[in-house]
């Protein structure tokens, strides 16, 4: 993969994370980096006080540092800011952070030497994972604590993370791979830790899972509609086009396509049901609003992956260094919060369908999906589990971005909380995947209770996948293992792959 600071795509990032390559740098970006560094050198010669170059940081920005201490200042910055806590981030997440950091530094605004960027690239290319604590960033002034963990190994300090979760001193690893220990120059420590790369990595990883969930949840809703003898009339394109919302048009088309070829439509030939309840009938509207936010998130995150989020920045043409606030991760925080709110809403709709499976008037099936309800409680408590997860989602979807707290002696008085938004969304994704697993388990049971019609091809493929591991329940038995088995199908992208293969075959 050739990086130039401007051309990363989400598709390219996802492919790189799936099958890592070796990174290289474009000649044009290397030239920009050299020019940007020269601006720093020129400013140093003037002796002017410039934040991040010859001053303290945060509230200490007005304290000028003597020339003989400028390089020690950068080392102290990494050491003092490595104050994160909690577990270590997974290797894939750290590799993504490295990729984003290198790409950002290549844009010619950070005043960092090319050798430092190449040292970061060497870590990536040797598959070395700096040990980064998961907690401690407020998303402004950049993701300081975790990025300090990322940067310390460059100078032979900090630790690397082994695949088994253990850590090893960075100095030992650099010696093993014959990699140099960098001696940082003016501004370079600050450039390494200032930025939104951790928050952005959280968002990109979540977006990849959410894209899979969109197809999985659509197929799950279509499956449930079939086996509860619902109708696809509400999914007709004419209805969606009348609303004039692009996401709804796409979501409705997808649902209608997924139900094509369903024999369950025959149940409506002499049906007296006027219309289905909302969690069936309104899926195009709710899923569509969610889809529009996914598209919006893709645009924001692609832009952020190719952004300068450092401070201060060099302006090469004017030969000056200026301070700003590009480290503030508000675009990422807001995007994460949007995704959390919309996914929680979609999950709540799934919980309502699970509830509908439990009683006869909505599902047209035996109570709690059991032929001998009363003697058997059936799927009663599976629904309670789904309700617990859906309720937790509602708590977690409180926007983290509105919960700013002042830091750095009130100099940094409004922060984004993007990392917290990322942690919340990660848990919502996990909860939602299990809610969907419970709905799919109910759907498969409903299919066996009402087998007289043919499922649509996509629903049939999903049903067969479930039945390879989860049996039909004649009588009560523990459900936890069944839920987790289907959850693996959901979280691995297995259900999503069935849907996308079906769409390709229909194309």
N, C-alpha and C positions, 0 to 999 in steps of 0.2 A: 504494500500500500504506500503510495507516494502522498505525503502530506504537504499542503501549501498554505494552510490557514484559512482557506476559503471554500473548499470543495467537498467537505465531509457530507455524506448523506446518511439518513437513518438506515436505509437499506444496506449501504456499505458498512456501517457500524455493526449492524446485526450479523452480517456475513463474516466480518472480522472477528467478532466475539465467538461465533460458531466454529470457525476454522482460522485461528490466528496465523498471520503472515509475518514477514519481516518489514519493518517500517523503513522508509527512506524519505529524504527531504527534497523538495523541488529546488532547482537552482535559483529561481526568482525569489522564493521565500528566504533562502539563505542570504541573498544579497540584501534584502530588507532588514534582516536581523543585524547584519553588520552595520548598516547605515544607522539603525536605531541605537546600537551600542555607541556609535561615534557621537551621537547627540549627548549621551551621558558623559562621555569623556570631555567633550567641549564645554559642557556646563561646569564640570569639576574644575576646569582650568580658570573659570571666571571667579570662583570662590563664592558665588551666590548661594544663599540658603535655599535648598530645594527639598521638599518633603520626600522622604524615603531614600534620598541620596546621601545627604549629610545632616539629617535631623533624626530625632527620636520618632516614635510611632504613636498613633492614637492621640491621647491627651498630651503626650510628650512631644508633639510635632513642632513646638516652638523652641525646643532645646537643640541648639546646633552642636554637632559632634566634631571633635577635632580631627584633622585629616589623618593623623596616625592611628585613629581608632575606627575609621570608616569600615574597614573590612571585618574587624572583630564585631562591629555592630551587626553585620549580616548573619554571622554565626550565632551571636546571642539571640537574634530574632528567631531563628529556627528552634533553638533550645527552649526559649521561654514560651514559645507558642505551641510546643508539643505537649499540650495539657488535656488531651482527649481522654475519654474513659469508655468503659464497656468492652464488649467483645470486638474482635478484629473483623473488618470487612472481608467478604469472600474474595478469592483471587480474581474472579472474572470482573468484579466491581472495581478492584484496584487497577486492573489492566485497562478498563474503560476510562478511569480517571486519568491514568497516564496518557492514554491516547488523546483525550480532550485537552489535557494540559499542554502537551507538545504542540498540538494544532493551534491552540490559542497563542502561544509564545511566538509562533512563526509569522504572525501578522505584522510584525515590525513596529509595535507600539511599546514594548516592554523594556527595552534597553538592556537586555540580557545578552551575554556572549553566546555565540553559536556553540562553543564547546560545552556549555552547560546543557543546552537543549540536546546535543548529541549524547551527553551522559544519561539523560532521561531516556532517550531512545535506546541506549544500550541495555538499560534495565528491562525495557519492554521486549527487546529482541532476544534477550537471554532468558525470558520468562521468569524474571525475578520480581517478587511481590513484596514491596514495602509493607510492613505491618502497620495498618492504620486503624486506630480506635474508631468505633462507629458513632460515638456521641461526643458533643462538645462544640459544634458549630451552630451559630445563629444565622448564618447566611448573609453576613455583612460584618465587617469588612472582608468579604470573601469567606470561604470555608477554611478559616485560619488554622485551627487545631489539626484537622485531618490532613491538610496540605503540608503542614509542618512535619507530620509523620511521614508523608510521602517524600519530602525533600531531605530529611536528615541523613538517610543512607548515602546520598551523593557525597557527603563530606566524611563518610566513614563512621557515622553515628547512627543511632536508632537501630532498628531490627528489620529482618526479612521474615516473611511468613512461609513456612513449609506447607506442602499439601496436606500433611496430617494435623495441621493446626498449631504445631509448635513453632517457636521463634528462635532465630539464631542471630548473633550480633552482626550488624551490617559490615563491619570492618573485615570480619572473617570471610564473608561471602565475596566482597570485592577482591580480596587477595586471591581467593580460589579461582575467580574468573579473570584475574589479572586486569581488573578495571581500576582506573585511577580514582583517588579521593580528591574531589574538587576543592580548590581554594577560591571561595566566593569573593567577588569584587563588589564594588558599590552598587546598590539597588538590587542585586541579584537575589538575595534572600527574600526580599519583599516581593519581587516578581514571582518567585516560586510559590509563595503561600497566599498571595492575593488572587482571588478568582472564584468562580462559581462551579468549578469542575465536579466537585463532590455532589452538590445538589443536582447538577445536570445529569450526572451519571445515575443517581437514584431515579430521576424522572424518565430517562431513556430506558432503563431496565424495566420499570413499571409499565411504560407505554407498550413495550414489546409484549408483555403478558396480557395487557388490556386488549390489544388488537386480536390476540387469540381468543380471549374471553368474549369478544363481540360476536364472533362466529359461533362459538360454543353456546352462548346464551340464546342466540337466535334459534339455533337448531333445537335446543332444549325446549324453548317456548313453542316451537312448531310441533315437536313430539307430544308435548302435553296437550296442545290444542287438539291433535288427532285423537288421542286415547280418552280424552274427556268429551269426545263427540262435539267438539267445537267446530266452528266454520271458518273458512279462510276468506269469506266474503269481505270482512273488514280490512283485509290486506290488499284488496284490488287496487291497481295503480291509479284508477280515476279518483279514488278517495284521497290518496296521498298527494297527487298533483294539485288537487283543489286547495290543499293547505299551503303549498308553495314553500315548503321547507326541504332543502336538498337531502338532509340526513334522513328525514322521514320517508321521502321517496325511495331512497336506497334501502332502508330497513324494511319497508313494506314489500318492495320487490323481492328482497331476499327471503322473507317469510313465505310469500306466495310461491316462490320457486321451490323452497324446501318442502312445501306441502303438495307439490304437483305429483300426480300419480297416486295419491292416497285413496284407498278404498273407503276410508272413513267418511269421505264426502257423501257416500251413498246413504249414510245414516240420516241425511238431511232431506232426502227426497220427499218424505211425508212427515217432516219434523214440525212440531208446533212451537219450537223455541224461536222467539223473535230475534234475540241478540244475546251474545255471550257477556259474561261479567268482564269488568275492566281489565283485569290482569291477563286476559286473553285478547280482548278486542282492541286494547289501546297499546299493544306492543309496538306498532310502527311509530307512534307518537313518542313514546318514552325511549325506545331504543334509538330512534332517529335523532332525538335531542342529544343523546349520549354520543352517537356517531359524529355529529357535528363538532362536539368538543374534542373528540379524538383527532379529527382532521386539523382543528385549531392547534392542538398540542403538537402535532407533527410539524407544523410550520414554525411554532415558537422554538421547539427544541432543535430543529435543523439550524435555525438562525443562531441560537445560543452556542451550538457546537462549533460555529465558525465566527465567534465573537472574541473581542478583546475585553476581558473582565478584570484587568489589572488597574492599579493606581499607584503613582501617577503614570501618565503615558507620554511617550515622546512623539513630537510632531516633527517628522523628518524635514519637511519642506521649510519649516520656520526655524528649525534648529533650537527648539525649546522643549521644556518638560512642563506639563500642566497637570494639576490635580482635578479629579472629578469623582464620580461615584459609580463607575461601571461594575464594581464589585458587588453592588446591591442586587440580590437575587430575586427581587420582586417578580420579574416575568416568570421565573421558575416556580416560585412559591404559589403564585396565583394559579398557574397551570396545574400544579399538583392538587391544589384545593378543588379546582373545577372537576378534575378527574375523580377525586375522592367523593365529592358530593353526587356526581352523576352515577358512579358505580354503585354507591350505597342505595340510590333510588332504584336502579335496575335490580339489585339484589333483593330489595324489599318487595318488588313485584314478583320475583321468583318465590319468595316466602309465602306470598298470598296464594300462588298456584299450589304450593305444597299444602297449605291449609285447605284449599278446595278439594284436594285429593282425599282428605280425611272424612268428608261427609257426603252424603248421597245426593243432595239437591243440586250441587254444583257439578260434581264429577260424574253423576249417573253410574256410580260404582258402589260396592259394598262399603259400609263404614270402616274407616281406617284401613281400607284396602285388604280386608280379610273376609273370607267366606263365613267364618265362625267368629265374628266380632262379639266381644263380651267374654267368651272363654279366652280369646286372643285380643291383645291390645294393638297388634299390628304395627303400623307406622306412626302411632300417636306420639311417641317420645322423639322419634326422628324429626317430627315437626317442631317439637319443643326445642330441640337442638338448633334447628334452622332459625327459629324465633330468637334464641339467645344470640346467635351470630349476627343476625340482621339488626338487632338492637344495639350490639356493640359497634357495628358499623356506623350507626347514627351518632353515637358518641364520638367516634374517631373522625367523622366527617366535619366536625366543627373546624372552621378554617384556621389553620395554623398561622396564616399570614396576617390575621387581624390581632394576633397576640404578641405584638412587638414588646420588647423589654430593653431599656437602655443599658449600654455597656461602656467600658473604657472611660469611667468617670464622667459619663454623660456626653462625651465627645461623639460617640457612636450611639446616638439617642433614638434611632429608629432602624430596626433590623428586620430582615425578611422572614426569618424562621423557616426558610425553604427546606433545610434538612429534616426538621420535625414533620413538615408536611410529607416529605418522602417516607419517613418511618411510618406515619399513619396510613398512607396509601398502601404501602407494602402489606400491612396487616389486613386492611380492607380487602385487598386482592386475595389473600389467603382465606379469609372468612367467606368471601363470595364464592370462591372455587368449591368450598365445602357445601355451601347452600345449594349450588347448582348440582353437586354430586347427589345431594339428598333428593332434589327434584327428579333427576334422572333415574334414581333408584325407584322412586314412586311411579314414574312413567313406565318403567319396565314391568313393574308389578301390575299396573293397570292394563298394560298390553296383554298380559297373560290372563287377566280376569275378563277381558273383552276381546277375544281373539278372532271374532268372526269376519273382520275386515282386514284388508291388506294395508300395511304401512307404506308410506312414501319411501322411496329408495334410501334417502339419507337417514330417516328415522329407523328403518330396518337395519341399516349398517351399524348405527349406534346401539340399537337393541341387541344385536348379535355380539358386539364388542363387550357390552355389559354382562351378557349371559355367559361369556367365557369364564368369568370370575365370580359373578354374583348370581346365586340361584333364585328361582321363584320361591317365595315363602308360603308353605302350606300352613305352618303354625309358627308361633312366636319363637324367636331366637335372637341372640345378640346382633345388633346392627352396626356396631362401630367399625368392625373390620370391613364390612361391605361399603360403608361410606368412604373409608380411607382408600379402598381399592378403586372406586370410581373417581375419587378426588385425584388420584395419580393420573388417571386418563385425562382429566380436565386440565390439571396443572402442567402436564407434560406437553400439552398441545395436541394430544391424540384425537380428541373429539373435533377440534378445529380443523385438523388435517382431513378428517372424513368429509367435513362440510366443504372445504376448499377443493378437494378432489371431485366432489359431486358437482360443484359449480363449473369446474374445468370440463368435466365430461358433458355437461349441458350446453357449454358454449359452442 
